[in-house]
Amino acid sequence: MAFPWNDSSRLRKQILIALGSTGLMSAAALGCTSRHASLEPRVAGAGAGGRAGTGVAGRAAGGAGAAGMTMLDASLPVGGAGRDAAVSACNGRGERTCFVPSALQQLATFGCGQIAISPTPTSEQVAAKFLPNGCLKQEAACNSCCNPATSEGELQPDGSCCYTFCSTFCCGRPFLIGGEPRLAAVELRSDWSSRSPGADATAASALADRIASEWLEDARMEHASIASFARFTIDLLAVGAPSELVELAQRAALDEVEHARLCFGLATRYSGIARGPAPLSAAGVQVAASLWDAALAAFHEGCVGETIAALQARAALEQAHDPDVRQALERIADDEARHAELAWRFVAWTIRRMGAELGAELKRELAGLLTVPARVVAESEPPEVLAALHAGGRLTAGERECVAREGLRTVVGPCLSALVALSPDQDREALDEIRS
């Protein structure tokens, strides 16, 4: 799969033009151009479903199965030598997460997306995912941002199992509370679906179930993004942002409502079962403590997350054949590009007030994301399976991370460099480093 360079260049230009109205960067920055190359999808990223999102630390396993089973006790903080080793293994972006036995059982049963897939795995299939020590095998473990484990599970005296995760991108614009993504469970309901199950429901098959599950996970992410934008609006009001940005944030939340409906609708289309979100807990939600914190959150959730989301949706659109899928992806790709533009405009506004120190911190944040080691695996999908996934608007794990990493290099990096532009020499040096 070739990286969508034309769309990368177009999105970067769209963002840079929007930033140009702030007067924070030189006209020369608008002339940056993309490389032209073809990338094989060799890098594996998140688990099934989902868009890329932030690299904010503090992950914990969250979510719930279709039956409403929660994972409130899913993860436990770990410090000491284990934490240091995890950080070292991921170039400073490592995290150590521990799962209690009940959480491991749910991961083994429902998978990384925490959504019940039909048919439910047999007890033998679930048991095959465990090691003799009672920990899940490495390939079956993931955190709440869909990042796969990079180490085998280590059994703890209390019966929990600890894994190393490299903090890269979250599988959606997260609704973060206490540093942890908050998602709603799913339940049987039709009011959130743009479609109703009926005669055109795709014939039941394991592949259709997989596509439906991935669209259902996307739907949960889009649903959580509504809450994320609601909190962003409060952040904007709390820091005295311009009225135009507040209005755009409100409109973006409405976009996410439609995205959730479209994704729930496609899940209904492929599964024949209408499902929607269960209540989403907002307990513990807080507004940004300062303008600095609001800027960092907007950079990760918007400048990184929404930029990559737009590119991934566009890449999926290029491969899709189903008319309903194409219509949904086109709407999502266009909206996410505008949402990314909004985040960049807000960050530009904050840099204008806080100066070069904030810009330097954002560059350090980006450098951290760029230096996380890639997880390289060979894609092994049979051609007929890959064709069906693409037709249904789904990218493989390797394709998603390929787009995400190149989006960081070819869009986020140059845009941030142009935005900060501490001096012409510093800007050229940073741009050359990101492109190398």
N, C-alpha and C positions, 0 to 999 in steps of 0.2 A: 504494500500500500504506500503510495507516494504521499508525502506531507502536502497539505493544501497551501502551497506557497502563495498563490494569488490571493487567497482569503487572508492569509497572514499579513501580507503587505497591505491589503485594503483595510484591515482592522487597525493595524499600526498607524496608518495614515489618518484614519478616522479619529483615533485617540489623540494623535499629535495635533491635528487641526483643532480639536476641541480644547486642548491645552494651550494652543497658541493664543486663544482669546484671553488667557490670563496674563499674558505679557511676561511669563516666567522663563521663556526659553528663546533662543535665537532662531531666526528664520532658517539658518543652515541646518538645524536639526530636522526640518521637514524633508530634507533631501536624502535621508538615510534609506537604503534600498535593501531588499532581501536577497539572500543567496538562493540559488536555484540548484536543488539536489533532490535525489530520491532516497528515502529512508526505508529500509526494510523493518517491519515491525518485530524487532528482536527483543525489546525490553518489556518485561511483564510488570504490570502495575497493580491496580486495585482488583478486588474480587469482582464478582458478577455485578454488572449494572453500575450506574452512577456516573456523575460528572466529576471532574477534578475540582478541588477546592483549596482550602488553606493548609498551611504547614504549622498552624498554631500548636504549641505543646500542650500537654496535659490530657492526652486521650484516655478514655475508659470505654470498655465495651458497653454499648447502650442498645436501645431499641427493644422490640418485643415481637413475639411470634403472632401469627394470625389469631390465635386463641387468647391473646392478651397477656401472655406470660411475660413478666418484666425481668429485667436483669439489674435490679438495684444493687445487688451484691456482686456484680460481675467482676469488678477489678479492685485491686488493692495497691496502694503506693508502695514502692520499693526503693530503698536508698542504698548507700554504702558501695561496696566494691562491684556488686552486680550492676548498679546504675552506671558507675564509671565505665565499666566494660561495654555496656550498651551504647553509651555516648561515643566511645572511642570507635566502635565498629561502624558507626554511621557518620563519621567526620563531624562529630559534635551535635548531630541532629537526632541522636538515638533516644529511644524511650524504652523503659522496662515496665511491662504491664503484667499483672498476675490475675488469674481467673480462678474463682472458687469452683468446686465440682459441679454445682448446678449450672453455672454459666458454660462450662465446658460441654455439658450434656446438650445444652441448647444450641451451641455452635455446631456440634456434631449432627444434630437433628435438622436444624433449619439453615445451616450454612452461614456464610459471612454476612449476608444481608439480613439475617434474623427474620426471614419470612418463610412461612410454611410452603413448601413446594409439593405439588401433587404429582405422583403419589408420594406419600410420606415414606422416607427410607425405612427399610426393615431393621429389626434389632441387630441382625447380622451385619448389615451395611454400616450402621452406626458404630458397632463394636470394632469394626475394621479400621476406624479412624483413630483409635487409641493405641498408645504404646503400652508395653507391659507395666510401666510405672504408674499408669493411670492418667498420664497427660495426653492431650491430643497430639497427633503427628504434626510436624511443622507445616506441611502443606494444607492442613485443615484449620489452622489458627489464623485469625486476623483480628485487628482492633476495630473500633467503631467507625474509623475513617476508611475502612476497607483495605488498609495496608496489610499485606501478608507478613507473617512472622519471618524473621531472618535467622532464627535459631530454634533448636529443638527445645521442648518444654523442660523446665527444671522443677522437679517436685520439691515442695516446701514442707516443713514439719507440720503445718496446719492443713495439709492436703491440697492446697492451691498449687497451680502450675504457672511459672513465670516464663515470659517470652521477650525477645528483643524485637522492637519495631523501629524502622527508620522513618522519621517524621518527614513526609514529603507533602502530598496533596490529599485533601479530604475528598470524599466521593459526593460532593455537593456543597452549595453555599451553606455552611452550617449555622444552626441556631445554637450558639455556644452559651452555656451556663456553667460558671466555675471552670472554664477551660474545656468542658466536655460537650460534644455535640448532643443535642436533644432531638429525638425523633418521636413521632407518634407511631403506635402500633397500627395495624390494619384490622378492619372488621367488615362484615357483610353489610354494604349499603350502596345505593346507586346514585345518590345526589351529588357526589363528587366526580362522577364519570361523564365524559362527553359522549359516551356511547352506552347503549344498553345491550346486554347479551341477547342474541337472537340468531336468526338464520345465517348471518354472515360470520358468526364466530368461527375462528380457525379450528379445523379439525384437531381433536386432542392428540397430542403426541409428546414425547419427551422433549423434543426440540421446541415445540410451541410452548410447553410449560416453562422452559428456560427463558425464552424471549419474554413471556408474560411476567416472569419473576423479575427480570431485569427492568422492565418498564414499571413494574410495581415499586421497585426500589427507587427508581428515578422519581416516581410520584411522591414518595415519602420525603425525598430530598427537596423537591419543589415545594411541597407543603410546608416544610420547616423553613424554607427561604422566605415565606410570607412573614413568619414571626421574626426572622432575621432582619428584614427590611423595616418591620415595625419598630424594632429596637434601634436600628440605624436612624430612623426618623427622630426618635427621642434623643439620640446622641446629637443629631444636627441641631435640634432645638436647644439642647443643653449647652452647646458651645457657641450659639449665636450665629449659625451658618446662614448664608443668603437664602431668601425665600424661594428662589428658583431651585436650589438644591433640595429643599424640603419638598417642594411640589414634585420633583422628579423621583424622589424616594417613594412618595405615596403612589405615584403611577407605577413604579417598579413593583411594588407589593401587589397591585392589581394584576400586573403581568404574570406574577408567580401563581396567583390564583388560577389563571387560565392555563398556565403550564401544568399545574397539578391536575386539573381536569383532563387535559389532553393525555397526560401520561397514565392516569387511572383509566381513561377510556381505552387506550391501546392495550393495557393489561387486561381489560375486560374483553377486548376484541380477540386476543390470543388465548385466553383461558376460558371464556364463556361464563365467567363468574364476576359479578359486579362487586367490587370492594372499594372502600374508602378509608379515610383516616379515623382512628379512634381519638379521644380527647388528647390534646398535647399539653403536658404539664409545663407551666411557666414558673414554677416555684423556684425562687432564688435568682431570678433574672435581675440584672443590674445594668444601669447605664454606664457609659465610659467615665472613669474617674477624672480624666483630664483630656485636653485637646490632643496631647501626645498619644494617649491610649486609644482615642478615637481614630487617629490617623493610622496607627499600626494595625488596628482591627480592619479598617477600610482597605488598607493595602493588601492584607492577606485574603480577606473575604471577597473583595471587589477587583482590585488591580490584578491580583493573581488568579483568584478563583473564577471570577466572571469572565475574564479574558480567555482563560483556558476553556471554560465551559462553552463560550461562543465558538472557538475553534474546533472543539470536539463535536459539537452539534453540526457544524458545517461539514466536517469530515464525514460524519455519519450520513448526512444528507446526500453527499456525493455518491455514496454507495447504495443508498436505499432505492427500492423500486416500488414498494407498496404506496399507492397514492395518499392514503390516510397518514401513513408514517411520514412521507415527504412533506405534507402540509403542516404537520405538527413540528417537525424539525426545522422547517424554514421559519416558522413563527418563533420558535425557541432561540434559534441562532441569531436572528435579528434583534430580539429583545435582550439577549444576554450581552450582545455587543453594546447596546445602549446602557445597560447596567454597568458594564466595565467602564464606559466613558464617564458615567456619573461618579464612580469611585475615584477615577483619576482626577477629575475636576475637584473633588473634595480634598484629595491629598495635596493637589496644587495649592488650594486655598490655605491648607494648614501649614505648608512649607513657607508660604509667603509670610505667615505670622510667627513661625517658630525658627525659621532660618536654616542655615546649612547643617546644623547639628542633626535635625530630623532627617534631612536628605541623606546624610552619611549613615544614619541608623537603618534607613530603608535599604540602602545599598548592601549593608551587612546582612540584613534579612534575606535579600535576594541571593547573595553569595552563598549563604547557608543552604538555600534550596538547591542551588546549582551544583553544590559539591557533595550532596548525598549520593552515595554509590548507587549505580543502576543495578537493578535486579534482572539479570539476563537469563532468559530461558528460550527454548525453541518453541515456536508456535506449532501445535500439532493438530489443528482442526482439519478434518477431511475437507476436501474442496466443496462437497455438496453442503456440509454443515456451515462452512464459512460463507457460502453464497446465500444460504437461508438467513443467517444472522445479519448479513449486510442488507439483504432485502427488507428485513424487519427493523432496520435502523439501529442495529447494535454493532459496536466495535469490539474487537477482542481486547483482552487486558493489555497485550503488548501494543496494540494500535493506540489505545487510550493514553498509555504513558509516553509513547513516541510523540504523539501530538502535544501532550502536556510539557514534556521537556523541551521540545523545539519551540513551543509557544513561549516558554520562559526565555529562551535564547534570542528568538527573532522578533518578539513583540514586547514582552514585559521589560527585558533588559534595555533595549534601545530607548523605549519610552521613558523609563525611569532615569536613564542617563541624560536624555534630553531635558527632562523635567528639572532635575537637580542642577545640571550645568553650572557647577561651581566656578569653572573658568573654561575657556575653549580648550586649553591643554589637558586639563583633568577630564573634560567630557570626551575628548578624542581617545584618551588612554583607556577610560572605562568602557567606551564603545568597542574598541579594538579587543579588549580583554573578554568581553561578553561574546563577541563574534568568533573568537579564535577556537 
